[in-house]
């Protein structure tokens, strides 16, 4: 892990910011990059075998006809 800290210079000029000495420009809302839509896909953690078995058990129990009446005793 890098010990170099990131810093952000606040600037009253809203067209760019400086991050670690590099100048990053902002785009205007009318920019052509916003004309096309995009999809961002986020991958989650993989499901473990234990979680798969637990999900199957819970699904089975939710469908099972179980009743707890006093008449069954």
C-alpha positions, 0 to 999 in steps of 0.5 A: 500500500502506498504511503503517498497520500492523495490530496485534492486542491480546492479551486474556485474555478469549476472547470478542473480540479487538481489531484496529486498534481494532475489536472482533471477537467470536468465536462459540461452537461451538454457534452457528447459523452452524455448522449449515449447510455451506458451500463455499469456492471458490478460483480459481487462476492461469489456464492459459496457451496454452504450458501447454495445449500442453505438457500435450497433448504430455506426454499424447501422449507418455505414450500413444505406443508407444515402445521402445528395444531393441537389436534395433531397430538 
